[in-house]
Amino acid sequence: MTGLKAVLSDKAVWVAVVGLVAGIAVALGFNESMVATISGGVLSVVSVVLMALMGVKKAKSTKQTASDPEQPDADDQASDGLG
């Protein structure tokens, strides 16, 4: 299942799939302008969704690895003259 997730989260796979479908649509006689417009829209949506998912994934991994942020030492606070 993780292999399928890795494949589906790869933008190059989506570009190839959209290109294949667009090529078949043009070969079947669909208007090239319409196919190009739809393909561009689909690729834009896929890009935004993948970026959002990768951002969530990165945020989760960052949150898990940094469970306890560094606290300044008491000596550091005393030496800076602020308190």
C-alpha positions as CSV (number, residue, x, y, z in Angstrom):
1,M,0.0,0.0,0.0
2,T,2.9,2.4,0.7
3,G,4.2,1.7,-2.8
4,L,0.9,2.8,-4.3
5,K,0.9,6.0,-2.1
6,A,4.4,6.8,-3.3
7,V,3.4,6.4,-7.0
8,L,0.2,8.4,-6.6
9,S,2.1,11.2,-4.8
10,D,4.6,11.6,-7.6
11,K,3.7,14.5,-9.9
12,A,5.5,12.9,-12.9
13,V,3.1,10.0,-12.8
14,W,0.1,12.4,-13.0
15,V,1.7,14.3,-15.8
16,A,2.2,11.1,-17.7
17,V,-1.4,9.9,-17.1
18,V,-2.9,13.3,-18.1
19,G,-0.7,13.3,-21.2
20,L,-1.8,9.8,-22.2
21,V,-5.4,10.6,-21.8
22,A,-5.0,13.9,-23.7
23,G,-3.3,12.1,-26.5
24,I,-6.0,9.5,-26.7
25,A,-8.7,12.2,-26.7
26,V,-7.0,14.0,-29.6
27,A,-6.6,10.8,-31.5
28,L,-10.4,10.1,-31.1
29,G,-11.2,13.5,-32.6
30,F,-11.7,15.8,-29.7
31,N,-10.9,19.5,-30.2
32,E,-7.2,20.0,-29.4
33,S,-7.9,23.4,-27.8
34,M,-10.4,21.9,-25.4
35,V,-8.2,19.0,-24.5
36,A,-5.2,21.4,-23.8
37,T,-7.4,23.5,-21.6
38,I,-8.8,20.6,-19.6
39,S,-5.3,19.0,-19.3
40,G,-3.8,22.2,-18.0
41,G,-6.6,22.6,-15.4
42,V,-6.3,19.0,-14.3
43,L,-2.5,19.4,-13.8
44,S,-3.0,22.6,-11.9
45,V,-5.4,20.9,-9.5
46,V,-3.2,17.9,-9.1
47,S,-0.2,20.2,-8.3
48,V,-2.1,22.1,-5.7
49,V,-3.5,18.9,-4.0
50,L,0.0,17.3,-4.0
51,M,1.6,20.4,-2.5
52,A,-1.1,20.6,0.2
53,L,-0.6,16.9,1.1
54,M,3.1,17.2,1.2
55,G,2.8,20.3,3.4
56,V,0.6,18.4,5.8
57,K,3.0,15.4,5.8
58,K,6.0,17.7,6.4
59,A,4.3,19.5,9.2
60,K,3.3,16.2,10.9
61,S,6.9,14.9,10.6
62,T,8.3,18.2,12.0
63,K,5.9,18.1,14.9
64,Q,6.8,14.5,15.8
65,T,10.6,15.1,15.6
66,A,10.6,18.4,17.6
67,S,8.4,17.3,20.5
68,D,10.4,19.4,23.1
69,P,11.8,22.7,21.8
70,E,15.0,23.9,23.3
71,Q,14.5,26.1,26.4
72,P,17.0,28.8,27.1
73,D,19.2,28.1,30.1
74,A,18.8,30.2,33.2
75,D,22.5,31.2,32.9
76,D,21.8,32.6,29.4
77,Q,18.9,34.7,30.6
78,A,21.0,36.1,33.5
79,S,24.0,37.0,31.3
80,D,22.1,39.0,28.7
81,G,21.1,41.7,31.2
82,L,17.4,41.4,30.4
83,G,16.3,39.7,33.5
